[in-house]
């Protein structure tokens, strides 16, 4: 096969292990130059790999390696490594912002030093490394910045349990939004995120023994990253999910990426449990990448409630109501749901309604179930702030009448 990255220089943060090293090894097989910008110079008591052992693997795979001690919290260390890379390889063609810190703790449980660590590594480190590399990237024929960060999903469920971590990861994604536009036509800037949990040392610490069976190998992100980094620089501003991209590239067998083929996989953070809806983001070259997320329609009380509503909808309800209702629910089973009591025989289910909603209601999943089972009056929910309504209030009151008739079935 044609070695698309032969002779290219990749500057990869956090490349001594895990996802960063996997991307490095994939590029090394083409004969690329890899700058291993990571802080582990001495063996860690529990985490495998150093910048030097990674360098040995990269050289063995066919690439050239430059191990650099870089803590992305220290701007001067970043600058020194960039200058050393340019002196050694003559320039920088690709930057992969992979270094990341994580603490899945609530606001009151997150120590200030942990907040500082996540903001410094994830947001500030990504920003400063990009800033240091950009003057050299602009001189490259096909420059890319790739951040390992998620599509920005403002569903409150992704903030409530680990607010600081979410802010820090979305900060990396905001760098993609801003820099893609700022350097459009000069440097491609994209984000890559896994659909499922990836087996790394960090995942072992978070999930404990046996968690690896529910994860995929780092290879899937390495293959997806390779696809992105070999596209033209007009492919920019995209938030890409690994599996979606690889399916579009013709990959059909995903068992090869599983630690335990056939075992259920854990969906990754920031991806709601809904079908890929086909929402796409388009690069300037017309390439389209689906950015919607996760695996399947939710199950649980909310889904069961909508199943009953769907079964109870009649032409009489449609004729007498003539309204489309959209529900934005937070919490378990949350997301966007709808009841269409305007078109044909009516319908209800997960996702956005087939036409623009007349009424949009926002509330928690738990209060939604209470409201539809008669345990919480819609008027009381509205007055106490548990229910927010936008749109046609008269139609909202019509829905309340329908609820009273449905309660016996729910």
Beta strands, then each sheet from edge to edge (+ up, - down):
strand 1: 9-13
strand 2: 33-38
strand 3: 64-69
strand 4: 94-97
strand 5: 144-147
strand 6: 188-193
strand 7: 239-241
strand 8: 280-282
strand 9: 288-290
strand 10: 323-330
strand 11: 335-341
strand 12: 347-350
strand 13: 359-364
strand 14: 388-391
sheet 1: 3+ 2+ 1+ 4+ 5+ 6+ 7+
sheet 2: 8+ 9-
sheet 3: 12+ 11- 10+ 13+ 14-
end
